[in-house]
């Protein structure tokens, strides 16, 4: 289930995302959120983020919340 609310995603979180190239297969990639790119408070396909690796994708699952 994708994370659809912007307020649930914070920089530094470990997440599983779907890259644009993997949308058809649904293959998940793990990474750490560097920046939140979605401006709206809600997005039906998931919140778009830039990972520390530089990849841009939509968040599907939050694995670890670090504060």
QUISUL-V843082 format. One record per residue. N is the residue number from 1. SS is DSSP state (H for helix, E for strand, C for the rest). D_CENTER is the distance of its C-alpha to the mean C-alpha in whole Angstrom. Layout:
BEGIN
n=N ss=SS d_center=D_CENTER
n=N ss=SS d_center=D_CENTER
END
This chain:
BEGIN
n=1 ss=C d_center=12
n=2 ss=C d_center=8
n=3 ss=C d_center=7
n=4 ss=C d_center=9
n=5 ss=E d_center=11
n=6 ss=H d_center=10
n=7 ss=H d_center=12
n=8 ss=H d_center=10
n=9 ss=C d_center=8
n=10 ss=C d_center=10
n=11 ss=C d_center=10
n=12 ss=C d_center=11
n=13 ss=C d_center=9
n=14 ss=E d_center=9
n=15 ss=E d_center=6
n=16 ss=E d_center=7
n=17 ss=E d_center=5
n=18 ss=E d_center=8
n=19 ss=E d_center=9
n=20 ss=H d_center=12
n=21 ss=H d_center=14
n=22 ss=H d_center=13
n=23 ss=C d_center=13
n=24 ss=C d_center=17
n=25 ss=C d_center=17
n=26 ss=C d_center=13
n=27 ss=C d_center=13
n=28 ss=C d_center=10
n=29 ss=E d_center=10
n=30 ss=E d_center=9
n=31 ss=E d_center=9
n=32 ss=E d_center=9
n=33 ss=E d_center=7
n=34 ss=E d_center=10
n=35 ss=E d_center=10
n=36 ss=E d_center=8
n=37 ss=C d_center=9
n=38 ss=C d_center=10
n=39 ss=C d_center=13
n=40 ss=C d_center=14
n=41 ss=C d_center=14
n=42 ss=E d_center=13
n=43 ss=C d_center=11
n=44 ss=C d_center=13
n=45 ss=C d_center=10
n=46 ss=C d_center=7
n=47 ss=C d_center=6
n=48 ss=E d_center=5
n=49 ss=E d_center=5
n=50 ss=E d_center=8
n=51 ss=E d_center=8
n=52 ss=C d_center=11
n=53 ss=C d_center=13
n=54 ss=C d_center=12
n=55 ss=C d_center=10
n=56 ss=E d_center=8
n=57 ss=E d_center=6
n=58 ss=E d_center=4
n=59 ss=E d_center=2
n=60 ss=E d_center=6
n=61 ss=E d_center=7
n=62 ss=E d_center=8
n=63 ss=E d_center=11
n=64 ss=E d_center=12
n=65 ss=C d_center=13
n=66 ss=C d_center=15
n=67 ss=C d_center=17
END
